[in-house]
């Protein structure tokens, strides 16, 4: 993951700016639904999409199919994020925030097709855009001040995930990628 100079810092600043807009502190939780509302992005589960057959809905909602979690469509000047219904609120928040990150970053929307086995495959996949959206989504969900607050308050991972509506994988990834734990360890040695 090689980002353009200053990209990571820019993501952290955007995260704090959005929180200020909502009257939140720099370490408060930010839900994807609240950000989507602010950005005027509609968010639907595949269960909420009308006009598709039950067999297609079943394929699109299959949690065991790892080919996709969420996608963004443009409807005129507006955006629609469609996600799989998932059992975890944290996972849902992660995947919707990832899609919002694409919108915030002005990424080109991918085209997609459904294969004979029902897998959804992007037609113009761009790994750099996916990496950027991952990073911004992570910063929006868990900016450095939130990570530091979690450690200072000695929250368990489970409580931190619940408080910030993130998956355990996202929490671990952000701690690893930001080096917050290493930073705090060095301060105490």
N, C-alpha and C positions, 0 to 999 in steps of 0.2 A: 504494500500500500504506500505509494509515493504520491503525496499531495502537493499541489502548488504551494509555494512559500506563503505562509500566513493563513492557510485554509483552516487549520485546527483552531487557531486563536479566534478567527472570524466566527466559527461555529459556536464557540463558548460565549462570545459577545452577543450573538443573535439569541442564544438561549436566555441570557440575562435580560436582554431587551424585551423579549416576549413576556417574561415574568413581570417586568416593570409595567408593561401595558395592562396586565391583569391585576396589578396591585399585590403581586406576590414577592416574597424575598427571593434572593438568588439561590436559595437552597430548598425552596418549596417545590412540591410535586407539580408537574404540568401534564394534564391529560391531553391525549391526542384529540379527544372529542371537543374539548374547549378550544384548542388551537384550530381545529377544522372549522368550528363555528366562526371564529374570528376571521379566518381566511375565506369564509363563505364556500367551503367545500362540503359537499354532501357525502356522508359515509353510510354505506349499506352493507349488510351481510348478504351472502348469496341467497339466503332464505328470504330476503326482502325484495329480490329482483322479480318483477312480474314478467309473464310472457315466455318463460322457459319451461320445457317439459320436466316432469319429475325425474326422468332418467338423466337428463342433463344436469339438473339441480343436484342429484345424488353424486354425479361425477365431480362437479365443481365444489361440492361441500366435503369431499372425502379427506379427512384429516391425515390419513396414511399416505396420500399422494403428496410428495415433497416438491412437485414441479412448480408450485406457486403458493403464496399465502395471501397476497392482496395485489390489486392492480389499480391503476388510475386511468380514467377515461376523460376525455374532454367532450362536454356537451355544450356546443356553442362557445360562449366565453367562460362557462363554468366547468368545474372539475367534479368528478364523481369517483370516490374510492370504494371499491368493492373488495370485501375480504371474506375469507372462509369463516364460518362460525367455529370458534375454538372454545375449549373448555376453560382456558385460563384468561382472566382479565388482563394480566400482565402481558401475555403473548399477543393478545388483540391490540393492546395499547402500543406495543413494539411495532407490529406490522403496519398499523395505520400511521404511526409517526414516521416510519420509513417512507411511506407513500407521500406524506405531507412534505417531507424533506426534499423529495424529487420536485415537488411543485415550488417550494421556496427557492430552490436552486435553479429553477427554470430549465430543468432537463427536458430533453426531447422524449415524448412518450413513446414507449415501445409498442410495436404491433405484436399481435399474438395469434397463434392458431392452436386448434385442438387436434391432437393426433388421434389415430384410430383407437388407441387404448384409453382415451379420455384425458391424457396428460395435456396440460396447458403449457405451450412453449413460446417464449418470446421470439419474434422474428428478427429484431435488431438489438440484441442484447449488448449492453455496453458496460463492461466490468468497472471502468473508471467511475461512471455515473453511479453504479451500485455501491462502490466503496465510499464515494462522497455522501450518498444518502444514508448509508450505515453510520458514518461518522457524525453527520449532523443530527440524525435521529437519536443517537446515543447521547450527544451533548444536550439536546432538547429534553430528553428524559432524565438524564443524570449529569448535570454540569458539575465541574470540579467542586464548587462550593457545596453541592448536595452530597457528593462523595465524602468530602471532609467532615460535614455535619454528621453523616451516618457513622463514621469512625469515632468522632469525638463523643457522640452520645452512646457509643458502644451498642448500636442496634444490631440485632441478629440479622443475618441475610434474609431470613423469612420476613421479619418485620420491615426491613428496608424495602423489600420487593412489594409488600402490601402497601406501605406508605406511598411509594412512588409509582405504583401500578406498572411494574416491570417484571419480566421473567427473571428467574435465577441466572439464566445464561447471559442476559443483558447486563445484570449487575456485575457478574464476574468479569465479563468482557471489558466493561468500563473501568473497573479497578485495575485490571491488567494493562489496558491500553494507555491509561492516563498516568500510571506509576504512582498513584496517590498513596498506596500502602508502603511502597518503597520510600517515598518522600517522608512519610510520618515516621517510619522506622529509623531513618537517618537522623531525624530531629531528636530522637530519644536515645541515640547512642553517642 
